[in-house]
Amino acid sequence: MPHNPARRLYFSAAFCATLAGLSAAIAANFDLPAKRTDLSDADLKRAEAVTRPASDFSKAEPYEAMQAGAATSIDPVTQDSFSHISANISFEQEQNFNLGNALFKKLWVSAPSSTQASDGLGPLFNARSCMSCHVNDGRGKPPEGGVSATSMFLRLARAAVTPEEREAIASANAVNFPDPAYGHQLQDLAVPGLAAEGKMVIRYTPKTVTLAGGETVSLRAPTYEIKDLAYGPLHPATTISPRVAPAMIGLGLIEAIPTADILAHADPDDKNSDGISGKAAIVRDSRIGAATLGRFGWKAQNATVRDQSAAAFLSDIGISTPDRPDAHGDCTQAEMKCQKMPTGIQKRLGNEEAPGPILDLVTFYSANLAVPARRKASFPETLRGKELFYRSGCISCHVPKFVTRRDAAEKAQSFQLIWPYSDFLLHDMGEGLADGQQVGRASGREWRTPPLWGIGLTRTVSGHSFFLHDGRARNLTEAILWHGGEAEKPRDAFSSLPEDDREALIRFLESL
């Protein structure tokens, strides 16, 4: 089925107005905290003071190089720079980290198998292990002509149509609805004896952008197609959204950012008229069922590191967990042969293919992968680039700093000054980056602001420099030039800079 990102799935004006009205009342409707309660008044003032944006660019800010606070890794820069344990983890917890690491790398096999603690793969799947997508715990990429798309996949979904479906989204009981034949995600691999769902095909069309001074940059605009569909056509309302695997660093610290501090940056109605209208994603914590702030995933569809891990086990590998207990993964009723395939459940080990202790350990590992220290944070060119990044308006969405909760679940993530460069809110990024797919309160044009820490080590760790949700950008300059919508003014500010200033801004990003 051909699909062009420019194709939109439009909603009625009344429905859009309803969503806008709901956004303005999110905190009240879902009983989310409006202010921090974990700090004394004195500590609250300290946190407010230290997280104010910089105004002096003649030198680095105090502790700026330690961008994950005491958890920052100061190990030498290598391809393993995203795979180190947070520096302030206790010795006793290192064992759990190492066990989680082993499970993250574990290759699952199809059932039945003699390796009973490792079977249950699929039956339909995208990868055999977590590490297959997150190579070196880093960023995924498009297949680029190869036969494998392991670190990139296609989300399949349609928007709400009936009043009941709209209510399910409004109440955060659903984020969207699956394709009736292929489910929530296209699985391009299958266990022996079963046909994979189909194959992703990407085609690029050149798009030229002219910068200040007459320099031109050739962007590539992708279109997506699924070939060899094995179980009939997609539903006409199904949208296709490409996603690459994000880097794994700093996730526990992101979870430890107070909800109130993220909501403080939300301005869904753009009341300050700055053109930036960040919107909070509200989702359900899959473990306890409570409505809470979405922080993880390209459209902030998951609330916690555990939710993100359980979702990946199910959709990417086809492995059930206590939080996502379907042992047949994303198989639908239209895929009857898949539904009849054996599973990897071993009753002596539990009711799921990956019982609770496995999910606990993988979650702990994922939450405690360290953010590397900054490089060249005090170099004049870096500071010049930082100033341009700030003055171009980039920090309206890429908020530099937060102080984590003092009562964070993990002591290592408690009361840390961190520099993720994200507000973790949803923003309209324009038609150029739109995928047409609604995910909860995120429309087909909206994406969560991705954190920037570690972005300068992408090539070192992952062996490439592809950016954005689908890897269309081949470098940081292209990534900036694809920004639109709420980010149009910062993009234009970057485009209008002299070449030396643009290079300085890129050097700043590479220092993160």
C-alpha positions as CSV (number, residue, x, y, z in Angstrom):
1,M,0.0,0.0,0.0
2,P,1.6,3.3,-1.0
3,H,1.8,6.0,1.6
4,N,3.1,9.5,1.5
5,P,3.8,11.5,4.7
6,A,2.1,14.5,3.1
7,R,-1.2,12.5,3.0
8,R,-3.3,13.6,6.0
9,L,-6.0,12.0,8.0
10,Y,-8.3,14.9,8.8
11,F,-10.6,15.2,11.7
12,S,-13.8,17.3,11.9
13,A,-13.5,20.8,13.2
14,A,-15.6,19.9,16.2
15,F,-13.3,17.0,17.1
16,C,-10.2,19.2,16.8
17,A,-11.8,21.9,19.0
18,T,-12.7,19.2,21.5
19,L,-9.0,18.1,21.7
20,A,-7.8,21.7,22.1
21,G,-10.2,22.3,24.9
22,L,-9.2,19.1,26.6
23,S,-5.5,20.0,26.4
24,A,-6.1,23.2,28.3
25,A,-7.7,21.3,31.2
26,I,-5.4,18.2,31.3
27,A,-3.8,18.8,34.7
28,A,-7.2,19.4,36.3
29,N,-9.0,16.6,34.6
30,F,-6.5,14.0,35.4
31,D,-5.5,15.2,38.9
32,L,-1.8,15.8,37.9
33,P,0.3,17.9,40.3
34,A,0.5,21.6,39.6
35,K,3.5,22.1,41.7
36,R,6.4,20.2,43.2
37,T,5.8,18.6,46.6
38,D,9.1,16.8,47.0
39,L,11.2,19.9,48.0
40,S,11.4,22.3,50.9
41,D,10.9,25.9,50.0
42,A,14.7,26.5,50.2
43,D,15.5,23.6,47.8
44,L,12.7,24.7,45.5
45,K,14.3,28.2,45.2
46,R,17.6,26.5,44.5
47,A,16.1,24.4,41.8
48,E,14.4,27.3,40.2
49,A,17.6,29.4,40.2
50,V,19.8,26.7,38.7
51,T,17.4,25.8,35.9
52,R,17.0,29.3,34.6
53,P,18.4,29.5,31.0
54,A,21.9,30.8,30.6
55,S,22.4,34.5,29.8
56,D,26.2,34.6,30.0
57,F,27.9,32.7,27.2
58,S,31.5,33.7,28.0
59,K,32.0,30.5,29.9
60,A,30.4,27.2,30.7
61,E,27.8,27.0,33.4
62,P,28.7,25.3,36.7
63,Y,28.4,21.5,36.3
64,E,27.4,21.8,32.6
65,A,29.8,19.2,31.4
66,M,28.2,16.7,33.8
67,Q,24.9,16.6,31.9
68,A,23.4,13.8,34.0
69,G,24.5,15.1,37.3
70,A,26.3,12.6,39.5
71,A,25.0,9.8,37.2
72,T,27.2,11.1,34.3
73,S,29.7,8.7,32.8
74,I,33.2,10.0,32.5
75,D,34.5,6.9,30.8
76,P,36.6,7.4,27.6
77,V,34.6,8.0,24.4
78,T,34.2,4.7,22.5
79,Q,31.5,2.8,20.6
80,D,30.4,1.7,24.1
81,S,29.8,5.2,25.4
82,F,26.0,4.6,25.7
83,S,26.4,1.3,27.5
84,H,28.0,2.3,30.8
85,I,26.3,2.1,34.1
86,S,25.2,5.4,35.8
87,A,28.3,6.5,37.8
88,N,26.4,6.8,41.1
89,I,24.8,3.4,41.2
90,S,25.7,1.4,44.3
91,F,28.0,-1.6,44.1
92,E,25.1,-3.9,45.2
93,Q,23.0,-2.7,42.2
94,E,25.7,-3.4,39.6
95,Q,24.7,-7.1,39.6
96,N,21.2,-6.2,38.6
97,F,22.5,-3.9,35.9
98,N,24.7,-6.6,34.5
99,L,21.9,-9.2,34.6
100,G,19.7,-6.7,32.8
101,N,22.4,-6.1,30.2
102,A,22.6,-9.9,29.5
103,L,18.8,-10.1,29.1
104,F,18.8,-7.0,26.9
105,K,21.2,-8.8,24.6
106,K,19.4,-12.2,24.9
107,L,18.4,-13.8,21.6
108,W,15.0,-15.3,21.8
109,V,14.1,-18.4,19.8
110,S,10.8,-19.8,18.5
111,A,8.8,-22.3,20.5
112,P,9.0,-25.1,21.3
113,S,12.7,-25.2,22.0
114,S,15.1,-27.1,24.2
115,T,16.2,-23.7,25.6
116,Q,12.9,-23.3,27.4
117,A,13.9,-20.1,29.2
118,S,14.5,-18.5,25.8
119,D,11.7,-19.6,23.6
120,G,8.5,-17.7,22.7
121,L,9.8,-15.5,19.9
122,G,7.1,-13.9,17.8
123,P,5.4,-15.7,16.2
124,L,5.5,-12.4,14.2
125,F,8.4,-10.1,15.1
126,N,10.8,-7.4,14.1
127,A,13.9,-8.4,16.1
128,R,15.2,-11.3,18.2
129,S,16.6,-9.2,21.0
130,C,16.5,-5.6,22.4
131,M,20.1,-5.1,21.3
132,S,19.2,-5.9,17.7
133,C,17.3,-2.6,17.5
134,H,19.3,-0.6,20.0
135,V,22.8,-1.6,18.7
136,N,25.3,-0.5,21.4
137,D,22.3,1.0,23.2
138,G,22.2,3.7,20.5
139,R,20.1,5.1,17.7
140,G,18.5,3.1,14.9
141,K,18.6,3.9,11.2
142,P,16.8,3.3,8.0
143,P,17.8,0.1,6.1
144,E,19.6,2.2,3.4
145,G,19.3,-0.4,0.7
146,G,20.0,-3.4,2.9
147,V,17.6,-6.3,3.4
148,S,17.1,-5.7,7.1
149,A,15.1,-2.9,8.7
150,T,15.7,-4.3,12.2
151,S,16.2,-0.9,13.9
152,M,13.3,0.7,12.1
153,F,9.7,-0.4,11.8
154,L,6.3,0.9,10.8
155,R,3.5,1.7,13.2
156,L,0.0,1.0,12.0
157,A,-3.0,2.7,13.4
158,R,-6.2,4.5,12.6
159,A,-7.7,7.4,14.5
160,A,-10.9,7.4,16.6
161,V,-14.1,7.3,14.5
162,T,-17.0,6.5,16.8
163,P,-18.0,8.5,19.9
164,E,-16.9,5.6,22.1
165,E,-13.5,5.6,20.5
166,R,-13.1,9.3,20.9
167,E,-14.0,9.0,24.5
168,A,-11.5,6.3,25.0
169,I,-8.8,8.6,23.7
170,A,-10.0,11.6,25.6
171,S,-10.0,9.5,28.8
172,A,-6.5,8.2,28.0
173,N,-7.8,4.6,27.8
174,A,-6.5,4.3,24.2
175,V,-4.0,6.1,22.0
176,N,-5.4,4.9,18.7
177,F,-6.8,1.7,17.1
178,P,-4.9,-1.1,15.3
179,D,-5.3,-2.2,11.7
180,P,-7.8,-5.1,11.8
181,A,-5.5,-7.5,9.9
182,Y,-2.0,-6.4,10.9
183,G,-2.4,-5.0,14.4
184,H,-0.3,-2.1,15.8
185,Q,2.9,-2.7,14.0
186,L,4.2,-4.3,10.8
187,Q,6.2,-7.3,11.6
188,D,8.6,-8.2,8.8
189,L,9.9,-11.4,10.3
190,A,8.2,-14.6,11.4
191,V,9.0,-18.0,13.0
192,P,9.5,-21.0,10.7
193,G,6.2,-22.1,9.1
194,L,4.6,-18.7,9.2
195,A,4.6,-15.9,6.7
196,A,5.9,-12.5,7.7
197,E,3.4,-9.7,7.4
198,G,5.2,-7.7,4.7
199,K,8.2,-5.6,3.8
200,M,8.9,-1.9,4.1
201,V,9.9,0.0,1.0
202,I,11.3,3.5,1.2
203,R,11.7,5.9,-1.7
204,Y,13.4,9.3,-1.4
205,T,12.7,12.5,-3.4
206,P,15.3,15.3,-3.3
207,K,14.3,18.6,-1.9
208,T,16.6,21.6,-2.1
209,V,16.9,24.3,0.6
210,T,18.8,27.5,0.1
211,L,20.7,29.0,3.1
212,A,22.1,32.4,3.7
213,G,24.9,33.2,1.4
214,G,23.4,31.0,-1.4
215,E,24.6,27.7,-0.1
216,T,22.2,24.9,-0.9
217,V,21.4,21.7,1.0
218,S,19.7,18.7,-0.6
219,L,17.2,17.1,1.8
220,R,15.5,13.8,1.0
221,A,11.7,13.5,1.4
222,P,10.6,9.9,2.0
223,T,7.6,8.0,0.9
224,Y,6.7,4.6,2.4
225,E,5.2,1.5,0.9
226,I,4.5,-2.0,2.2
227,K,5.0,-4.8,-0.3
228,D,4.2,-8.5,-0.1
229,L,1.3,-8.1,2.3
230,A,0.6,-11.7,3.4
231,Y,-2.8,-11.3,5.1
232,G,-4.7,-9.1,2.7
233,P,-4.8,-5.3,2.3
234,L,-4.5,-2.7,5.0
235,H,-7.7,-1.0,6.2
236,P,-8.3,2.2,4.1
237,A,-8.1,4.3,7.3
238,T,-4.8,2.8,8.5
239,T,-1.9,5.2,8.6
240,I,1.7,4.2,8.4
241,S,4.3,5.8,10.7
242,P,8.0,5.0,10.4
243,R,10.0,4.9,13.6
244,V,13.7,4.3,14.3
245,A,14.9,3.0,17.6
246,P,15.9,5.9,20.0
247,A,19.1,5.9,22.1
248,M,18.7,4.4,25.5
249,I,20.7,6.8,27.7
250,G,19.3,8.8,30.6
251,L,15.8,7.2,30.7
252,G,15.6,6.8,34.4
253,L,16.5,10.4,34.9
254,I,13.8,11.5,32.5
255,E,11.3,9.5,34.5
256,A,12.5,11.2,37.6
257,I,11.7,14.7,36.3
258,P,8.7,16.1,38.3
259,T,5.5,16.1,36.3
260,A,4.8,19.6,37.5
261,D,8.1,20.9,36.0
262,I,7.2,19.4,32.6
263,L,3.7,20.8,32.7
264,A,5.0,24.2,33.6
265,H,6.4,24.5,30.0
266,A,3.1,23.4,28.4
267,D,1.1,26.1,26.6
268,P,-1.4,24.3,24.5
269,D,-3.3,27.5,23.6
270,D,-0.2,29.6,23.0
271,K,-1.3,32.1,25.5
272,N,2.0,33.9,25.5
273,S,1.8,34.2,21.7
274,D,5.3,33.0,21.0
275,G,4.2,30.5,18.4
276,I,5.1,27.5,20.7
277,S,2.2,25.5,22.1
278,G,3.7,22.5,23.8
279,K,1.0,20.0,24.8
280,A,1.3,17.3,27.4
281,A,0.7,13.7,26.5
282,I,-1.6,11.9,29.0
283,V,-1.5,8.1,29.0
284,R,-2.2,5.2,31.3
285,D,0.5,3.6,33.4
286,S,0.0,0.0,32.2
287,R,0.9,-1.4,35.6
288,I,-1.4,0.5,37.8
289,G,-3.9,1.9,35.4
290,A,-3.6,5.6,36.5
291,A,-3.6,8.4,34.1
292,T,-0.2,10.1,34.0
293,L,2.2,12.1,31.9
294,G,3.6,10.4,28.8
295,R,7.4,10.8,28.5
296,F,8.7,8.0,26.3
297,G,8.4,7.1,22.6
298,W,8.3,9.4,19.6
299,K,4.8,10.6,20.5
300,A,5.2,10.2,24.2
301,Q,2.9,7.2,24.3
302,N,4.5,5.5,27.3
303,A,4.6,6.8,30.8
304,T,7.5,4.8,32.3
305,V,10.7,3.0,31.3
306,R,8.9,-0.2,32.3
307,D,5.9,0.6,30.0
308,Q,8.4,1.3,27.2
309,S,10.2,-2.0,27.9
310,A,7.0,-4.1,28.1
311,A,5.7,-2.6,24.9
312,A,8.9,-3.3,23.0
313,F,9.0,-6.9,24.3
314,L,5.5,-7.5,22.9
315,S,5.5,-5.6,19.6
316,D,9.1,-5.9,18.5
317,I,10.0,-9.4,19.7
318,G,6.6,-11.0,20.4
319,I,7.4,-11.8,24.0
320,S,4.8,-11.6,26.7
321,T,5.4,-10.0,30.2
322,P,3.2,-9.5,33.2
323,D,2.4,-6.0,31.9
324,R,1.6,-7.2,28.4
325,P,0.6,-10.8,28.8
326,D,-0.4,-11.8,25.2
327,A,2.0,-14.6,24.3
328,H,1.1,-14.3,20.6
329,G,2.3,-10.7,20.5
330,D,0.7,-8.5,17.9
331,C,-1.1,-11.3,16.1
332,T,-4.7,-10.5,15.2
333,Q,-7.7,-12.6,14.7
334,A,-7.2,-12.3,10.9
335,E,-3.9,-14.1,11.4
336,M,-5.4,-17.4,12.6
337,K,-2.3,-19.5,11.9
338,C,-0.2,-17.1,14.0
339,Q,-2.8,-17.4,16.8
340,K,-2.4,-21.2,16.7
341,M,1.4,-21.3,16.9
342,P,3.0,-22.6,20.1
343,T,4.1,-20.1,22.7
344,G,7.0,-20.0,25.1
345,I,5.1,-20.0,28.3
346,Q,6.6,-22.4,30.8
347,K,4.2,-22.8,33.8
348,R,7.1,-23.7,36.1
349,L,8.6,-20.3,35.3
350,G,5.4,-18.2,35.3
351,N,2.5,-17.3,33.2
352,E,4.4,-15.2,30.7
353,E,7.3,-15.8,28.3
354,A,9.4,-13.2,30.1
355,P,8.2,-13.4,33.8
356,G,8.3,-10.5,36.2
357,P,12.0,-10.8,37.2
358,I,13.1,-10.5,33.6
359,L,11.0,-7.4,33.0
360,D,12.3,-5.9,36.3
361,L,15.9,-6.5,35.3
362,V,15.6,-5.2,31.7
363,T,13.8,-2.1,33.1
364,F,16.5,-1.5,35.7
365,Y,19.2,-1.8,33.0
366,S,17.3,0.6,30.7
367,A,16.8,3.1,33.4
368,N,20.4,3.2,34.5
369,L,22.3,3.5,31.2
370,A,24.6,6.5,31.8
371,V,24.6,9.8,29.8
372,P,28.2,10.6,28.7
373,A,29.9,13.7,29.9
374,R,30.0,16.7,27.6
375,R,33.1,17.3,25.4
376,K,34.5,20.8,24.8
377,A,31.8,22.5,26.8
378,S,34.0,25.5,27.6
379,F,35.6,25.9,24.2
380,P,34.9,29.3,22.6
381,E,33.4,27.8,19.5
382,T,31.1,25.6,21.6
383,L,30.0,28.6,23.7
384,R,29.4,30.7,20.6
385,G,27.2,27.9,19.2
386,K,25.4,27.6,22.5
387,E,24.5,31.3,22.4
388,L,23.2,31.0,18.8
389,F,21.2,27.9,19.8
390,Y,19.6,29.9,22.6
391,R,19.0,33.1,20.7
392,S,17.6,31.3,17.7
393,G,14.8,30.1,20.0
394,C,15.7,26.4,20.0
395,I,15.3,26.2,23.8
396,S,11.6,27.0,23.6
397,C,11.2,23.3,23.0
398,H,14.7,21.9,23.8
399,V,14.5,23.1,27.4
400,P,18.1,22.8,28.7
401,K,17.8,21.8,32.4
402,F,15.7,20.1,35.1
403,V,16.3,19.1,38.7
404,T,14.9,15.6,39.3
405,R,12.7,14.6,42.2
406,R,14.3,14.3,45.6
407,D,11.9,11.3,46.2
408,A,12.8,9.5,43.0
409,A,12.3,5.7,43.1
410,E,16.0,5.2,42.6
411,K,18.4,7.0,44.9
412,A,20.9,7.5,42.0
413,Q,18.3,9.6,40.2
414,S,17.3,11.7,43.1
415,F,17.8,15.5,43.2
416,Q,20.1,15.7,40.2
417,L,20.7,18.7,37.9
418,I,20.4,17.2,34.4
419,W,20.7,18.7,30.9
420,P,18.5,16.7,28.5
421,Y,17.6,19.6,26.2
422,S,13.9,18.6,25.9
423,D,10.6,19.7,27.3
424,F,9.1,16.2,26.7
425,L,5.9,17.8,25.3
426,L,4.2,17.4,22.0
427,H,4.7,20.0,19.3
428,D,3.3,20.6,15.8
429,M,6.4,20.1,13.6
430,G,4.7,21.0,10.3
431,E,3.6,19.1,7.2
432,G,7.2,18.1,6.2
433,L,7.5,15.8,9.2
434,A,3.9,14.9,9.6
435,D,3.0,11.2,9.5
436,G,-0.8,11.5,9.6
437,Q,-1.0,9.2,12.6
438,Q,-2.9,10.1,15.8
439,V,-1.3,8.8,19.0
440,G,-3.4,9.8,22.0
441,R,-3.4,13.6,22.1
442,A,-0.6,13.8,19.5
443,S,-2.0,14.6,16.1
444,G,-0.5,13.5,12.8
445,R,1.7,16.6,12.9
446,E,2.8,16.4,16.5
447,W,5.9,14.8,18.0
448,R,7.5,14.7,21.4
449,T,10.6,16.9,21.7
450,P,13.5,14.3,21.7
451,P,16.3,14.9,24.3
452,L,19.6,16.0,22.7
453,W,22.0,14.7,25.2
454,G,24.5,12.3,23.6
455,I,23.5,13.4,20.1
456,G,27.1,14.3,19.3
457,L,28.2,10.7,19.8
458,T,25.8,9.1,17.4
459,R,28.3,8.3,14.7
460,T,30.8,7.0,17.3
461,V,28.3,4.7,19.0
462,S,25.9,3.8,16.2
463,G,28.2,4.1,13.2
464,H,25.9,6.6,11.3
465,S,24.5,10.1,11.6
466,F,20.8,9.6,10.6
467,F,18.4,11.7,12.7
468,L,14.7,12.4,13.2
469,H,11.9,9.8,13.7
470,D,12.5,8.1,10.4
471,G,16.2,8.7,9.9
472,R,15.6,10.9,6.8
473,A,18.2,13.5,8.0
474,R,21.7,12.4,7.2
475,N,23.3,15.0,9.5
476,L,22.4,17.6,12.1
477,T,22.0,20.4,9.6
478,E,19.4,18.4,7.6
479,A,17.6,17.6,10.9
480,I,17.3,21.3,11.7
481,L,16.1,22.2,8.2
482,W,13.3,19.6,8.4
483,H,11.8,21.5,11.4
484,G,8.5,23.3,10.6
485,G,5.3,24.2,12.3
486,E,6.1,25.6,15.8
487,A,9.8,25.2,15.0
488,E,9.7,27.2,11.8
489,K,11.1,30.4,13.3
490,P,14.1,28.7,14.9
491,R,14.7,26.8,11.7
492,D,14.6,30.1,9.7
493,A,16.9,31.7,12.2
494,F,19.4,28.9,11.7
495,S,19.1,29.1,7.9
496,S,19.7,32.9,7.9
497,L,23.0,32.6,9.9
498,P,26.3,33.0,8.2
499,E,28.1,29.7,7.5
500,D,30.6,30.2,10.4
501,D,27.7,30.7,12.8
502,R,25.8,27.7,11.5
503,E,29.0,25.6,12.0
504,A,29.4,26.9,15.5
505,L,25.8,25.9,16.4
506,I,26.4,22.4,15.0
507,R,29.6,22.2,17.0
508,F,27.6,23.0,20.1
509,L,25.1,20.1,19.4
510,E,28.1,17.8,18.8
511,S,29.4,18.6,22.2
512,L,26.2,17.3,23.9
